């Protein structure tokens, strides 16, 4: 009777380390090794070494290094999807066992354009996990929220910011999306001269981005309406009194994106940053995690 050869277990695959994945995601979201290094509290050289080892382990380049920013390769885009899923699953698993029983109050600030999209889900999910924590919500302009954060009146805020090149070391980018020109569907505001624009208040990233783009293009315009909240811009557009710079993700009927054939200058992307005050505690840390996850869910990550 012939002998049976022993089964040889398959070679173990290398494991992806969560701290390396967090670094990788930070680089992908900030488009910069140096900004990511500040975000994960490492030196730029240490971050570069992490990515080099990760690329060697996977056998493929993950980033294209350019003069002022880095971009993902196709392999990097694939890994980014897996990384976000793995980090989310890791956080959920650890939280199930180590989640502290929290109590107290957290003061959270957000502009209305951000709050309307993620705030209901964040508050509902956070309340289910931490019923003893009271969340005080303030809705105002980014400029006002930053001042109140600096004055110690708020613990955690979301603000609108400019492009990745304008990113500061103080905030964590939680979402990026296109900023576009918007108008009422079937309206005539775009045909008027000078071009009527509805802006948010001075200090808003949408406003500064749009003004700079219009001035570079040499287009004649007038500031027709100004509002602290994006609802004011929305109302001006719906009344066909003006066009406005607006996030692509907020455009709903009867508002539409202005066609590129209209010749208006491109506005690029804008970012949403999360910033915390000087006294970051477990309650603030917990809420910030829910905010980050809410944007991931909104994007379908």
Order of alpha helices (4+ residues) and beta strands (2+ residues): alpha-alpha-alpha-beta-beta-alpha-beta-alpha-beta-alpha-beta-beta-beta-alpha-beta-alpha-beta-beta-beta-alpha
